[in-house]
Amino acid sequence: MPPRVSDKFLLLVIVFAQFAGTSLWFTGNAILADIRSSGNFSSITSIVQFGFIAGTLIFSLGGIADRYPAPRVFLFSSLAAAAANFMLVWTANDLQLFYIFRFTTGFFLAGIYPVGMKIAADCFPRKLGNALGFLVGALVLGTAFPHIMKTELKNFKWQDVLFFTSALAVTGGLFIFFLVPSTYHDSKKLLNIKGAFSDFRNRNFRASAFGYFGHMWELYALWAFIPQILRMYNQKNNSAIDLSLWSFLVIGAGCAGCITGGFLSKYIGSKKVAFYSMLLSATCCLLLPFFIHSAEIIFLGIMVVWGISVVADSPQFSTLVATSAGFAHKGTALTIVTCIGFSITIISIQLMKPAIEAMGSYASLILLPGPISGMIALEKYLPVGNRQASSSGN
């Protein structure tokens, strides 16, 4: 039985564990330049996404997080994902095995990221928006973490990156298991696909979901190709930007965006935070080709602003989707929306590689339909006082 702790300490534990577990997400990208592999950023990122989608579906179909205590599921997933990540120390130069273990890592991330959200929702039902801001911020830092380990400041070898990220994930799992109380579980809980898809007849749920899909079109494709965008700037301007350091800073800046957006949502609402975040992100998509030859401080400033805005809307979309879904099948509806969203990321990630090769900095325009479609979708989301109309399916 975990010891009783304060709410602030409990949130800190969950946030740390989320950061620790999701640090495994982009380790393959961070070490790719140092291993003799024919893999590329788009294929490696996509295989993790495929694993995550498969894991999310299987975890949901089995009702794993509802049938068993969530902290136990989180610990098991952390151990399994860390083991698959660490296996790359011996198999990184075998492309087939590299893909297998990256897929496996992605599969068990489905027991870390969504289950961490569930734990937060169970522990903080009345403060979910604020808690999600911190949790998604932790995901952002976890995503960026392998890049900072590769900077010349730390002089880490690629094997060290694998070791420390794996050890970090195990530590996070143990923290959750020993410090977070077990949440409610129901052995009879099953996936209600029909009921969950019926939520798409709800105007607000549909607007939130399609806004989220636009957000996902842009998010992971940008994260995956930030090192390439920075390298492109170096080549065009004979510059020497530290790719790993600035990849960390650009991605990691999104943590501040998530937390700030969470606070702002208390005053202007989640819809406005999400909308203006996407507007700013779309502006950065448009500006990149025009500032690829600008001074470093201007170019890097735009990239940091892009890193902040591209994910600041993420916790707000989670809040909008959760509050719009039917109570009886909320978990399943969230799972379906998440699976569709991550499936979309695979398409945009795969498009970015040939786009960068053919279009250079104008490849950023490939991402532009994401925030634009998201903003259009959000315009159909009704304020709280007018939600009666949302049930009509118009």
Contacts in CASP RR format, 6 or more apart in sequence:
PFRMAT RR
TARGET T0000
AUTHOR 0000-0000-0000
METHOD contacts of the structure
MODEL  1
MPPRVSDKFLLLVIVFAQFAGTSLWFTGNAILADIRSSGNFSSITSIVQF
GFIAGTLIFSLGGIADRYPAPRVFLFSSLAAAAANFMLVWTANDLQLFYI
FRFTTGFFLAGIYPVGMKIAADCFPRKLGNALGFLVGALVLGTAFPHIMK
TELKNFKWQDVLFFTSALAVTGGLFIFFLVPSTYHDSKKLLNIKGAFSDF
RNRNFRASAFGYFGHMWELYALWAFIPQILRMYNQKNNSAIDLSLWSFLV
IGAGCAGCITGGFLSKYIGSKKVAFYSMLLSATCCLLLPFFIHSAEIIFL
GIMVVWGISVVADSPQFSTLVATSAGFAHKGTALTIVTCIGFSITIISIQ
LMKPAIEAMGSYASLILLPGPISGMIALEKYLPVGNRQASSSGN
1 181 0 8 1.000
2 71 0 8 1.000
2 178 0 8 1.000
2 179 0 8 1.000
2 180 0 8 1.000
2 181 0 8 1.000
2 182 0 8 1.000
3 179 0 8 1.000
5 13 0 8 1.000
5 179 0 8 1.000
7 123 0 8 1.000
7 124 0 8 1.000
10 123 0 8 1.000
10 179 0 8 1.000
10 180 0 8 1.000
11 120 0 8 1.000
11 123 0 8 1.000
11 124 0 8 1.000
11 131 0 8 1.000
11 134 0 8 1.000
13 175 0 8 1.000
13 176 0 8 1.000
13 179 0 8 1.000
13 180 0 8 1.000
14 116 0 8 1.000
14 119 0 8 1.000
14 120 0 8 1.000
14 123 0 8 1.000
14 131 0 8 1.000
14 135 0 8 1.000
14 176 0 8 1.000
14 180 0 8 1.000
15 134 0 8 1.000
15 135 0 8 1.000
15 137 0 8 1.000
15 138 0 8 1.000
16 138 0 8 1.000
16 172 0 8 1.000
16 175 0 8 1.000
17 74 0 8 1.000
17 78 0 8 1.000
17 116 0 8 1.000
17 172 0 8 1.000
17 173 0 8 1.000
17 175 0 8 1.000
17 176 0 8 1.000
18 112 0 8 1.000
18 113 0 8 1.000
18 116 0 8 1.000
18 135 0 8 1.000
18 138 0 8 1.000
18 139 0 8 1.000
19 137 0 8 1.000
19 138 0 8 1.000
19 139 0 8 1.000
19 141 0 8 1.000
19 142 0 8 1.000
19 145 0 8 1.000
20 78 0 8 1.000
20 142 0 8 1.000
20 168 0 8 1.000
20 169 0 8 1.000
20 171 0 8 1.000
20 172 0 8 1.000
20 173 0 8 1.000
20 175 0 8 1.000
21 78 0 8 1.000
21 81 0 8 1.000
21 82 0 8 1.000
21 109 0 8 1.000
21 112 0 8 1.000
21 142 0 8 1.000
21 168 0 8 1.000
21 169 0 8 1.000
21 172 0 8 1.000
21 173 0 8 1.000
22 109 0 8 1.000
22 112 0 8 1.000
22 113 0 8 1.000
22 138 0 8 1.000
22 139 0 8 1.000
22 142 0 8 1.000
22 143 0 8 1.000
23 142 0 8 1.000
23 143 0 8 1.000
23 145 0 8 1.000
23 146 0 8 1.000
23 165 0 8 1.000
23 168 0 8 1.000
23 169 0 8 1.000
24 81 0 8 1.000
24 82 0 8 1.000
24 85 0 8 1.000
24 105 0 8 1.000
24 106 0 8 1.000
24 109 0 8 1.000
24 165 0 8 1.000
24 166 0 8 1.000
24 169 0 8 1.000
25 48 0 8 1.000
25 105 0 8 1.000
25 106 0 8 1.000
25 109 0 8 1.000
25 142 0 8 1.000
25 143 0 8 1.000
26 45 0 8 1.000
26 143 0 8 1.000
26 144 0 8 1.000
26 146 0 8 1.000
26 147 0 8 1.000
26 223 0 8 1.000
26 224 0 8 1.000
27 85 0 8 1.000
27 88 0 8 1.000
27 105 0 8 1.000
27 146 0 8 1.000
27 161 0 8 1.000
27 162 0 8 1.000
27 165 0 8 1.000
28 44 0 8 1.000
28 48 0 8 1.000
28 88 0 8 1.000
28 102 0 8 1.000
28 146 0 8 1.000
29 41 0 8 1.000
29 44 0 8 1.000
29 45 0 8 1.000
29 146 0 8 1.000
29 224 0 8 1.000
29 227 0 8 1.000
30 146 0 8 1.000
30 147 0 8 1.000
30 149 0 8 1.000
30 150 0 8 1.000
30 158 0 8 1.000
30 161 0 8 1.000
30 244 0 8 1.000
31 88 0 8 1.000
31 92 0 8 1.000
31 146 0 8 1.000
31 150 0 8 1.000
31 158 0 8 1.000
31 161 0 8 1.000
31 162 0 8 1.000
32 39 0 8 1.000
32 40 0 8 1.000
32 41 0 8 1.000
32 44 0 8 1.000
34 150 0 8 1.000
34 157 0 8 1.000
34 158 0 8 1.000
35 92 0 8 1.000
35 93 0 8 1.000
35 98 0 8 1.000
35 158 0 8 1.000
36 93 0 8 1.000
37 92 0 8 1.000
37 93 0 8 1.000
37 95 0 8 1.000
37 98 0 8 1.000
38 95 0 8 1.000
39 95 0 8 1.000
39 98 0 8 1.000
40 353 0 8 1.000
41 224 0 8 1.000
41 225 0 8 1.000
41 227 0 8 1.000
41 228 0 8 1.000
41 353 0 8 1.000
42 224 0 8 1.000
42 225 0 8 1.000
42 349 0 8 1.000
42 350 0 8 1.000
42 352 0 8 1.000
42 353 0 8 1.000
43 99 0 8 1.000
44 98 0 8 1.000
44 99 0 8 1.000
44 102 0 8 1.000
45 220 0 8 1.000
45 223 0 8 1.000
45 224 0 8 1.000
45 349 0 8 1.000
46 345 0 8 1.000
46 346 0 8 1.000
46 349 0 8 1.000
46 350 0 8 1.000
47 99 0 8 1.000
47 102 0 8 1.000
47 103 0 8 1.000
48 102 0 8 1.000
48 103 0 8 1.000
48 105 0 8 1.000
48 106 0 8 1.000
48 109 0 8 1.000
49 106 0 8 1.000
49 220 0 8 1.000
49 342 0 8 1.000
49 343 0 8 1.000
49 345 0 8 1.000
49 346 0 8 1.000
49 349 0 8 1.000
50 103 0 8 1.000
50 346 0 8 1.000
51 103 0 8 1.000
51 104 0 8 1.000
51 105 0 8 1.000
51 106 0 8 1.000
51 107 0 8 1.000
51 109 0 8 1.000
51 110 0 8 1.000
52 106 0 8 1.000
52 107 0 8 1.000
52 109 0 8 1.000
52 110 0 8 1.000
52 113 0 8 1.000
52 342 0 8 1.000
53 339 0 8 1.000
53 342 0 8 1.000
53 343 0 8 1.000
54 103 0 8 1.000
54 107 0 8 1.000
54 110 0 8 1.000
55 106 0 8 1.000
55 107 0 8 1.000
55 108 0 8 1.000
55 110 0 8 1.000
55 111 0 8 1.000
56 110 0 8 1.000
56 114 0 8 1.000
56 335 0 8 1.000
56 338 0 8 1.000
56 339 0 8 1.000
56 342 0 8 1.000
57 335 0 8 1.000
57 339 0 8 1.000
58 64 0 8 1.000
58 107 0 8 1.000
58 110 0 8 1.000
59 65 0 8 1.000
59 73 0 8 1.000
59 110 0 8 1.000
59 111 0 8 1.000
59 114 0 8 1.000
59 115 0 8 1.000
60 191 0 8 1.000
60 331 0 8 1.000
60 332 0 8 1.000
60 335 0 8 1.000
61 191 0 8 1.000
62 190 0 8 1.000
62 191 0 8 1.000
63 189 0 8 1.000
63 190 0 8 1.000
63 191 0 8 1.000
64 73 0 8 1.000
64 111 0 8 1.000
65 73 0 8 1.000
65 111 0 8 1.000
65 114 0 8 1.000
65 115 0 8 1.000
65 118 0 8 1.000
65 185 0 8 1.000
66 185 0 8 1.000
66 186 0 8 1.000
66 189 0 8 1.000
67 185 0 8 1.000
67 186 0 8 1.000
67 187 0 8 1.000
67 189 0 8 1.000
68 185 0 8 1.000
69 182 0 8 1.000
69 183 0 8 1.000
69 185 0 8 1.000
70 115 0 8 1.000
70 116 0 8 1.000
70 118 0 8 1.000
70 119 0 8 1.000
70 122 0 8 1.000
70 182 0 8 1.000
70 183 0 8 1.000
70 185 0 8 1.000
71 119 0 8 1.000
71 176 0 8 1.000
71 177 0 8 1.000
71 180 0 8 1.000
71 181 0 8 1.000
71 182 0 8 1.000
71 183 0 8 1.000
72 177 0 8 1.000
72 182 0 8 1.000
73 111 0 8 1.000
73 115 0 8 1.000
74 111 0 8 1.000
74 112 0 8 1.000
74 115 0 8 1.000
74 116 0 8 1.000
74 119 0 8 1.000
74 173 0 8 1.000
74 176 0 8 1.000
74 177 0 8 1.000
75 173 0 8 1.000
75 174 0 8 1.000
75 176 0 8 1.000
75 177 0 8 1.000
77 108 0 8 1.000
77 109 0 8 1.000
77 110 0 8 1.000
77 111 0 8 1.000
77 112 0 8 1.000
77 115 0 8 1.000
78 108 0 8 1.000
78 112 0 8 1.000
78 169 0 8 1.000
78 170 0 8 1.000
78 172 0 8 1.000
78 173 0 8 1.000
78 174 0 8 1.000
78 176 0 8 1.000
79 170 0 8 1.000
79 173 0 8 1.000
80 104 0 8 1.000
80 108 0 8 1.000
81 104 0 8 1.000
81 105 0 8 1.000
81 106 0 8 1.000
81 107 0 8 1.000
81 108 0 8 1.000
81 109 0 8 1.000
81 112 0 8 1.000
81 169 0 8 1.000
82 165 0 8 1.000
82 166 0 8 1.000
82 167 0 8 1.000
82 169 0 8 1.000
82 170 0 8 1.000
83 166 0 8 1.000
84 101 0 8 1.000
84 102 0 8 1.000
84 104 0 8 1.000
84 105 0 8 1.000
84 108 0 8 1.000
85 101 0 8 1.000
85 105 0 8 1.000
85 162 0 8 1.000
85 165 0 8 1.000
85 166 0 8 1.000
85 169 0 8 1.000
86 162 0 8 1.000
86 163 0 8 1.000
86 166 0 8 1.000
87 97 0 8 1.000
87 101 0 8 1.000
88 98 0 8 1.000
88 101 0 8 1.000
88 102 0 8 1.000
88 162 0 8 1.000
89 159 0 8 1.000
89 162 0 8 1.000
89 163 0 8 1.000
91 97 0 8 1.000
91 98 0 8 1.000
91 101 0 8 1.000
92 98 0 8 1.000
92 158 0 8 1.000
112 169 0 8 1.000
113 139 0 8 1.000
114 334 0 8 1.000
114 335 0 8 1.000
114 338 0 8 1.000
116 135 0 8 1.000
116 176 0 8 1.000
117 132 0 8 1.000
117 135 0 8 1.000
117 318 0 8 1.000
118 183 0 8 1.000
119 176 0 8 1.000
119 180 0 8 1.000
119 183 0 8 1.000
120 128 0 8 1.000
120 131 0 8 1.000
120 132 0 8 1.000
120 135 0 8 1.000
121 128 0 8 1.000
121 131 0 8 1.000
121 322 0 8 1.000
122 183 0 8 1.000
122 184 0 8 1.000
123 131 0 8 1.000
123 180 0 8 1.000
123 181 0 8 1.000
123 183 0 8 1.000
124 130 0 8 1.000
124 131 0 8 1.000
128 319 0 8 1.000
128 322 0 8 1.000
129 262 0 8 1.000
129 265 0 8 1.000
129 270 0 8 1.000
129 315 0 8 1.000
129 319 0 8 1.000
130 262 0 8 1.000
130 263 0 8 1.000
130 266 0 8 1.000
132 262 0 8 1.000
132 315 0 8 1.000
132 318 0 8 1.000
132 319 0 8 1.000
133 258 0 8 1.000
133 259 0 8 1.000
133 261 0 8 1.000
133 262 0 8 1.000
133 315 0 8 1.000
134 258 0 8 1.000
134 259 0 8 1.000
135 315 0 8 1.000
136 258 0 8 1.000
136 311 0 8 1.000
136 314 0 8 1.000
136 315 0 8 1.000
136 318 0 8 1.000
137 254 0 8 1.000
137 255 0 8 1.000
137 257 0 8 1.000
137 258 0 8 1.000
137 259 0 8 1.000
137 311 0 8 1.000
137 315 0 8 1.000
138 255 0 8 1.000
140 251 0 8 1.000
140 252 0 8 1.000
140 254 0 8 1.000
140 255 0 8 1.000
140 258 0 8 1.000
140 311 0 8 1.000
141 252 0 8 1.000
141 255 0 8 1.000
143 223 0 8 1.000
143 251 0 8 1.000
143 252 0 8 1.000
144 247 0 8 1.000
144 248 0 8 1.000
144 249 0 8 1.000
144 251 0 8 1.000
144 252 0 8 1.000
145 165 0 8 1.000
145 168 0 8 1.000
145 248 0 8 1.000
146 161 0 8 1.000
146 165 0 8 1.000
147 227 0 8 1.000
147 244 0 8 1.000
147 245 0 8 1.000
147 247 0 8 1.000
147 248 0 8 1.000
147 251 0 8 1.000
148 154 0 8 1.000
148 244 0 8 1.000
148 245 0 8 1.000
148 248 0 8 1.000
149 156 0 8 1.000
149 160 0 8 1.000
149 161 0 8 1.000
149 164 0 8 1.000
149 165 0 8 1.000
149 244 0 8 1.000
150 156 0 8 1.000
150 158 0 8 1.000
150 161 0 8 1.000
150 244 0 8 1.000
151 242 0 8 1.000
151 244 0 8 1.000
151 245 0 8 1.000
151 248 0 8 1.000
152 242 0 8 1.000
152 244 0 8 1.000
152 245 0 8 1.000
153 245 0 8 1.000
156 164 0 8 1.000
191 332 0 8 1.000
191 335 0 8 1.000
192 328 0 8 1.000
192 329 0 8 1.000
192 332 0 8 1.000
193 332 0 8 1.000
193 336 0 8 1.000
195 328 0 8 1.000
195 329 0 8 1.000
195 332 0 8 1.000
195 333 0 8 1.000
196 325 0 8 1.000
196 329 0 8 1.000
196 331 0 8 1.000
196 332 0 8 1.000
196 333 0 8 1.000
196 335 0 8 1.000
196 336 0 8 1.000
197 336 0 8 1.000
199 205 0 8 1.000
199 206 0 8 1.000
199 324 0 8 1.000
199 325 0 8 1.000
199 326 0 8 1.000
199 329 0 8 1.000
199 333 0 8 1.000
200 206 0 8 1.000
200 209 0 8 1.000
201 393 0 8 1.000
202 324 0 8 1.000
202 325 0 8 1.000
202 326 0 8 1.000
202 390 0 8 1.000
202 391 0 8 1.000
202 393 0 8 1.000
203 380 0 8 1.000
203 381 0 8 1.000
203 382 0 8 1.000
203 389 0 8 1.000
203 390 0 8 1.000
203 391 0 8 1.000
203 392 0 8 1.000
203 393 0 8 1.000
203 394 0 8 1.000
204 320 0 8 1.000
204 324 0 8 1.000
204 381 0 8 1.000
204 382 0 8 1.000
204 387 0 8 1.000
204 390 0 8 1.000
205 321 0 8 1.000
205 324 0 8 1.000
205 325 0 8 1.000
205 326 0 8 1.000
205 333 0 8 1.000
205 390 0 8 1.000
206 377 0 8 1.000
206 380 0 8 1.000
206 393 0 8 1.000
207 320 0 8 1.000
207 324 0 8 1.000
207 377 0 8 1.000
207 378 0 8 1.000
207 379 0 8 1.000
207 380 0 8 1.000
207 381 0 8 1.000
208 317 0 8 1.000
208 320 0 8 1.000
208 321 0 8 1.000
208 324 0 8 1.000
208 377 0 8 1.000
208 378 0 8 1.000
208 381 0 8 1.000
209 321 0 8 1.000
209 337 0 8 1.000
209 340 0 8 1.000
210 373 0 8 1.000
210 374 0 8 1.000
210 377 0 8 1.000
211 274 0 8 1.000
211 317 0 8 1.000
211 373 0 8 1.000
211 374 0 8 1.000
211 375 0 8 1.000
211 377 0 8 1.000
211 378 0 8 1.000
212 317 0 8 1.000
212 318 0 8 1.000
212 320 0 8 1.000
212 321 0 8 1.000
212 337 0 8 1.000
212 341 0 8 1.000
213 340 0 8 1.000
213 341 0 8 1.000
213 344 0 8 1.000
213 373 0 8 1.000
213 374 0 8 1.000
213 377 0 8 1.000
214 344 0 8 1.000
214 369 0 8 1.000
214 370 0 8 1.000
214 371 0 8 1.000
214 373 0 8 1.000
214 374 0 8 1.000
214 377 0 8 1.000
215 274 0 8 1.000
215 278 0 8 1.000
215 313 0 8 1.000
215 314 0 8 1.000
215 317 0 8 1.000
215 370 0 8 1.000
215 371 0 8 1.000
215 374 0 8 1.000
216 341 0 8 1.000
216 342 0 8 1.000
216 344 0 8 1.000
216 345 0 8 1.000
217 344 0 8 1.000
217 345 0 8 1.000
217 347 0 8 1.000
217 348 0 8 1.000
217 367 0 8 1.000
217 369 0 8 1.000
217 370 0 8 1.000
217 373 0 8 1.000
218 281 0 8 1.000
218 285 0 8 1.000
218 310 0 8 1.000
218 348 0 8 1.000
218 367 0 8 1.000
218 370 0 8 1.000
218 371 0 8 1.000
219 310 0 8 1.000
219 311 0 8 1.000
219 314 0 8 1.000
219 345 0 8 1.000
220 342 0 8 1.000
220 345 0 8 1.000
220 348 0 8 1.000
220 349 0 8 1.000
221 345 0 8 1.000
221 348 0 8 1.000
221 349 0 8 1.000
221 351 0 8 1.000
221 352 0 8 1.000
221 366 0 8 1.000
221 367 0 8 1.000
222 306 0 8 1.000
222 307 0 8 1.000
222 310 0 8 1.000
222 367 0 8 1.000
223 251 0 8 1.000
224 349 0 8 1.000
224 352 0 8 1.000
225 352 0 8 1.000
225 353 0 8 1.000
225 356 0 8 1.000
226 247 0 8 1.000
226 250 0 8 1.000
226 251 0 8 1.000
226 303 0 8 1.000
227 243 0 8 1.000
227 244 0 8 1.000
227 247 0 8 1.000
228 356 0 8 1.000
229 288 0 8 1.000
229 303 0 8 1.000
229 356 0 8 1.000
229 361 0 8 1.000
229 364 0 8 1.000
230 241 0 8 1.000
230 243 0 8 1.000
230 246 0 8 1.000
230 247 0 8 1.000
230 250 0 8 1.000
230 303 0 8 1.000
231 243 0 8 1.000
232 292 0 8 1.000
232 356 0 8 1.000
232 360 0 8 1.000
232 361 0 8 1.000
233 239 0 8 1.000
233 241 0 8 1.000
233 292 0 8 1.000
233 299 0 8 1.000
234 240 0 8 1.000
234 241 0 8 1.000
234 243 0 8 1.000
236 292 0 8 1.000
236 293 0 8 1.000
237 293 0 8 1.000
237 296 0 8 1.000
239 296 0 8 1.000
241 296 0 8 1.000
241 300 0 8 1.000
246 300 0 8 1.000
246 303 0 8 1.000
249 304 0 8 1.000
250 300 0 8 1.000
250 303 0 8 1.000
250 304 0 8 1.000
250 306 0 8 1.000
250 307 0 8 1.000
251 307 0 8 1.000
252 307 0 8 1.000
253 304 0 8 1.000
253 307 0 8 1.000
253 308 0 8 1.000
254 307 0 8 1.000
254 308 0 8 1.000
254 310 0 8 1.000
254 311 0 8 1.000
254 312 0 8 1.000
256 308 0 8 1.000
257 277 0 8 1.000
257 308 0 8 1.000
257 309 0 8 1.000
257 311 0 8 1.000
257 312 0 8 1.000
258 311 0 8 1.000
258 312 0 8 1.000
258 314 0 8 1.000
258 315 0 8 1.000
260 312 0 8 1.000
261 273 0 8 1.000
261 277 0 8 1.000
261 312 0 8 1.000
261 315 0 8 1.000
261 316 0 8 1.000
262 273 0 8 1.000
262 315 0 8 1.000
262 316 0 8 1.000
264 273 0 8 1.000
265 273 0 8 1.000
265 316 0 8 1.000
265 319 0 8 1.000
269 316 0 8 1.000
270 316 0 8 1.000
270 317 0 8 1.000
270 319 0 8 1.000
270 320 0 8 1.000
271 316 0 8 1.000
271 320 0 8 1.000
271 378 0 8 1.000
271 381 0 8 1.000
271 383 0 8 1.000
273 312 0 8 1.000
273 313 0 8 1.000
273 316 0 8 1.000
274 313 0 8 1.000
274 316 0 8 1.000
274 317 0 8 1.000
274 320 0 8 1.000
274 378 0 8 1.000
275 313 0 8 1.000
275 375 0 8 1.000
275 378 0 8 1.000
275 379 0 8 1.000
277 309 0 8 1.000
277 310 0 8 1.000
277 312 0 8 1.000
277 313 0 8 1.000
277 316 0 8 1.000
278 309 0 8 1.000
278 313 0 8 1.000
278 370 0 8 1.000
278 371 0 8 1.000
278 372 0 8 1.000
278 374 0 8 1.000
278 375 0 8 1.000
278 378 0 8 1.000
279 371 0 8 1.000
279 375 0 8 1.000
280 305 0 8 1.000
280 309 0 8 1.000
281 306 0 8 1.000
281 309 0 8 1.000
281 310 0 8 1.000
281 313 0 8 1.000
281 371 0 8 1.000
282 368 0 8 1.000
282 370 0 8 1.000
282 371 0 8 1.000
282 372 0 8 1.000
282 375 0 8 1.000
284 302 0 8 1.000
284 303 0 8 1.000
284 305 0 8 1.000
284 306 0 8 1.000
284 307 0 8 1.000
284 309 0 8 1.000
284 310 0 8 1.000
284 364 0 8 1.000
285 306 0 8 1.000
285 364 0 8 1.000
285 365 0 8 1.000
285 367 0 8 1.000
285 368 0 8 1.000
285 371 0 8 1.000
286 364 0 8 1.000
286 365 0 8 1.000
286 368 0 8 1.000
287 302 0 8 1.000
288 302 0 8 1.000
288 306 0 8 1.000
288 361 0 8 1.000
288 364 0 8 1.000
289 361 0 8 1.000
289 362 0 8 1.000
289 364 0 8 1.000
289 365 0 8 1.000
291 298 0 8 1.000
291 299 0 8 1.000
291 302 0 8 1.000
292 299 0 8 1.000
292 361 0 8 1.000
318 334 0 8 1.000
320 381 0 8 1.000
321 333 0 8 1.000
321 334 0 8 1.000
321 337 0 8 1.000
322 330 0 8 1.000
322 334 0 8 1.000
324 390 0 8 1.000
325 331 0 8 1.000
325 333 0 8 1.000
325 334 0 8 1.000
326 333 0 8 1.000
348 366 0 8 1.000
348 367 0 8 1.000
351 366 0 8 1.000
352 363 0 8 1.000
352 366 0 8 1.000
352 367 0 8 1.000
355 363 0 8 1.000
355 366 0 8 1.000
356 363 0 8 1.000
359 365 0 8 1.000
359 366 0 8 1.000
382 389 0 8 1.000
382 390 0 8 1.000
END
